[in-house]
Amino acid sequence: MGIFTREILPLVKALRAGDRFATAAIIRKTSPLLDRDPLRDAGEAQQGLLDRAKGACAGLLALVDGQPPASLRDVLRYVAEHRLFAVPDVLLPFATADPDPADEDDADENEEEVDNKSETAAWRQALEAPFDQVDKYDRYVRGVSQFDTHQGVKGLEFPRVMVVISDEEARGFLFNYDKLFGAKGKSKTDLDNEAAGKETTIDRTRRLFYVTCSRAERSLAVVYYAENPTASRDALLQQGWFAEDEIEVVG
């Protein structure tokens, strides 16, 4: 993602701000358009290279601010076509124009043979995201976003906290809020571990829930996605997790 977060995104921000100095600094630093050797070889024709870089920047801004919103792949193709930045090898297959229809048909026939969890498949899906998602992604991985994982907030505090819980979206097996809240029964493994005095899924989930909820200094909201909201509400009341007037079933 470095080409998007460290090169393209800063350039787009500079262009949107009309900061010509920052724009020029970014292009001079990393763009192949203004590499030292091409500039030297251009001699008196250097102005042509500068005009080309300026035009490429203007086209990039028009692309990302246009309608419909440009995808990451759209931006990647533009960058590759105009040589604004060097495209990493792993992304080169996605930086070319649309494949020949015959090749696309062959690819469809072999789709079932491709592991959907492969790196190529992951990039194919990720590059369909709108380009403006890059800024949100960058803020998240740098730890300056308003969002974080349940484990990631340990040790932090905030005036207001919203804890979002969804066992389905978590797609893991170490934690299970349905079991913790009583909306789902214990498994045989849970019962065996409990009898043997070992740590259970419910133990781990209870500790994680404490971590997330204790981050709040003034107010706390818990958004719990349940398969059966009404039954889950009843289970929470039976366990005494919340008072009746603290639970609202939505949808």
C-alpha positions in Angstrom: 0.0 0.0 0.0 3.0 2.3 0.2 2.6 3.7 -3.3 -0.9 4.9 -2.3 -0.2 6.1 1.3 3.3 7.5 0.9 3.4 8.8 -2.7 0.0 9.2 -4.4 -2.0 10.3 -1.3 0.4 13.1 -0.3 0.5 14.3 -3.9 -3.3 14.4 -4.1 -3.5 16.3 -0.8 -1.0 18.9 -2.0 -2.9 19.3 -5.3 -6.2 19.7 -3.5 -4.6 22.4 -1.3 -3.1 24.2 -4.3 0.3 23.8 -2.6 2.6 24.1 -5.6 5.8 23.9 -3.4 4.7 20.6 -1.8 3.6 19.2 -5.2 6.9 20.0 -6.8 8.8 18.5 -3.8 6.9 15.2 -4.0 7.4 14.9 -7.7 11.1 15.7 -7.5 11.6 13.3 -4.7 10.1 10.1 -6.1 8.6 10.5 -9.6 10.4 9.0 -12.6 9.3 12.0 -14.6 11.9 14.2 -12.9 14.7 11.7 -12.3 18.1 13.3 -12.4 19.2 11.4 -15.5 16.3 12.3 -17.8 16.5 16.0 -16.7 20.2 16.0 -17.5 19.8 14.4 -20.8 16.9 16.7 -21.8 19.3 19.7 -21.7 17.4 22.8 -23.0 14.3 20.7 -23.4 13.8 20.3 -19.6 10.8 22.6 -19.7 9.0 19.9 -21.7 9.5 17.4 -18.9 8.3 19.9 -16.3 5.2 20.6 -18.4 4.6 16.8 -18.7 4.8 16.4 -15.0 2.5 19.4 -14.4 -0.1 17.9 -16.9 0.1 14.5 -15.2 -0.6 16.0 -11.8 -3.6 18.0 -13.2 -5.0 14.8 -14.7 -4.6 12.9 -11.5 -6.5 15.6 -9.5 -9.3 15.5 -12.1 -9.5 11.8 -11.9 -9.7 11.5 -8.1 -12.1 14.4 -7.8 -14.3 13.3 -10.7 -17.5 11.3 -10.8 -18.0 8.5 -10.4 -15.4 8.1 -7.7 -12.1 6.7 -9.0 -11.1 3.3 -7.7 -7.6 2.4 -6.5 -7.1 0.5 -9.7 -8.2 3.5 -11.8 -5.6 5.6 -10.1 -2.9 2.9 -10.3 -3.5 2.7 -14.1 -3.2 6.4 -14.5 0.0 6.6 -12.4 1.5 3.8 -14.5 0.4 5.3 -17.8 1.8 8.7 -17.0 4.9 7.4 -15.1 4.0 9.6 -12.1 5.5 7.0 -9.7 7.2 3.6 -10.0 4.5 0.9 -9.6 5.6 -2.0 -7.3 6.1 -5.4 -9.0 3.2 -7.0 -7.2 0.8 -4.4 -8.6 2.0 -4.3 -12.1 -0.5 -6.8 -13.4 -3.3 -4.5 -12.2 -1.7 -1.4 -13.7 -2.3 -2.4 -17.3 -5.3 -1.8 -19.5 -8.3 -4.2 -19.4 -7.3 -7.6 -20.7 -8.4 -9.0 -24.0 -11.9 -10.5 -23.8 -10.6 -13.9 -24.8 -8.1 -13.8 -22.0 -10.9 -12.7 -19.6 -13.0 -15.7 -20.6 -10.1 -18.1 -20.0 -9.5 -16.5 -16.6 -13.2 -17.0 -15.7 -12.9 -20.7 -16.6 -10.0 -21.1 -14.2 -11.5 -18.9 -11.5 -12.5 -21.9 -9.4 -8.9 -23.1 -9.4 -7.7 -19.9 -7.8 -7.5 -19.7 -4.1 -9.8 -16.8 -3.0 -7.4 -16.2 -0.1 -4.4 -15.7 -2.4 -2.5 -12.5 -2.5 -3.6 -11.9 -6.1 -7.2 -12.3 -5.3 -6.9 -10.1 -2.2 -5.3 -7.3 -4.3 -7.9 -7.6 -7.0 -10.7 -7.1 -4.4 -8.8 -4.3 -2.5 -8.1 -2.3 -5.7 -11.9 -2.0 -6.4 -12.2 0.3 -3.3 -12.7 4.0 -3.9 -9.4 6.0 -3.8 -10.7 8.2 -1.0 -10.6 5.2 1.3 -6.8 5.4 1.3 -6.8 8.3 3.6 -9.0 6.5 6.1 -6.8 3.4 5.9 -3.7 5.4 6.4 -5.1 7.1 9.5 -6.2 3.8 10.9 -2.8 2.0 10.5 -1.0 5.1 11.9 -3.2 4.9 15.0 -4.8 8.3 14.5 -8.2 7.1 13.4 -11.3 7.1 15.7 -11.5 3.4 15.1 -9.4 0.6 16.5 -9.6 -3.1 17.2 -10.8 -4.4 20.6 -7.2 -5.5 21.4 -5.7 -2.3 20.1 -7.4 0.0 22.6 -5.8 -1.6 25.6 -4.3 1.0 27.9 -6.1 3.9 26.2 -8.9 6.1 27.5 -11.5 8.2 25.7 -14.4 10.4 26.9 -16.9 8.4 24.9 -16.6 4.9 23.6 -18.7 2.8 21.2 -17.9 -0.9 21.3 -19.1 -2.7 18.2 -19.5 -6.5 18.6 -20.2 -9.0 15.8 -19.1 -12.6 16.1 -19.9 -13.2 12.5 -17.7 -10.4 11.2 -14.9 -11.3 13.6 -14.6 -14.8 12.0 -12.4 -16.1 14.7 -12.6 -18.8 17.4 -10.7 -17.3 20.3 -13.6 -15.0 21.3 -17.3 -15.4 21.3 -19.7 -12.8 22.6 -22.8 -14.8 22.0 -21.6 -17.3 24.5 -20.5 -14.6 27.0 -23.9 -12.9 26.9 -25.7 -16.2 27.1 -27.3 -16.0 23.7 -25.5 -19.2 22.7 -24.8 -22.4 24.7 -21.4 -23.6 25.7 -19.7 -26.2 23.5 -18.4 -29.5 24.7 -14.9 -28.1 24.6 -16.0 -25.2 26.8 -17.5 -27.6 29.3 -14.5 -29.8 29.3 -12.1 -26.9 29.8 -14.3 -25.5 32.5 -14.3 -28.8 34.3 -10.5 -29.1 34.0 -10.0 -25.6 35.3 -8.6 -24.4 32.0 -9.2 -21.1 30.2 -12.4 -21.1 28.1 -13.6 -19.0 25.2 -15.9 -17.2 27.6 -13.0 -16.3 29.9 -11.0 -14.8 27.1 -14.1 -12.9 25.8 -15.0 -11.6 29.3 -11.5 -10.1 29.7 -11.6 -8.5 26.2 -15.0 -7.1 26.9 -13.7 -5.5 30.1 -10.8 -4.0 28.2 -13.1 -2.3 25.6 -15.7 -1.1 28.1 -13.2 0.3 30.6 -11.8 2.6 28.0 -14.8 5.0 28.5 -14.3 7.9 30.9 -17.8 9.4 30.6 -20.2 7.4 28.4 -20.3 4.0 26.8 -22.5 2.4 24.1 -22.3 -1.2 23.0 -23.6 -2.1 19.6 -24.2 -5.9 19.5 -25.0 -7.6 16.2 -27.0 -10.7 17.2 -28.6 -13.4 15.1 -31.7 -13.2 17.2 -31.9 -9.7 18.8 -34.9 -10.4 21.0 -33.5 -13.6 22.4 -30.2 -12.0 22.9 -31.8 -9.2 24.8 -33.6 -11.6 27.1 -30.4 -13.5 27.7 -28.6 -10.3 28.7 -31.3 -9.4 31.1 -31.2 -12.9 32.7 -27.5 -12.6 33.2 -27.8 -9.1 34.7 -25.4 -7.6 32.2 -27.6 -4.6 31.7 -30.8 -3.1 33.1 -33.9 -3.3 31.0 -34.0 0.4 30.1 -30.4 0.2 28.9 -31.1 -2.2 26.0 -32.7 -1.1 22.8 -33.5 -3.6 20.1 -33.0 -2.1 16.6 -34.3 -3.8 13.4 
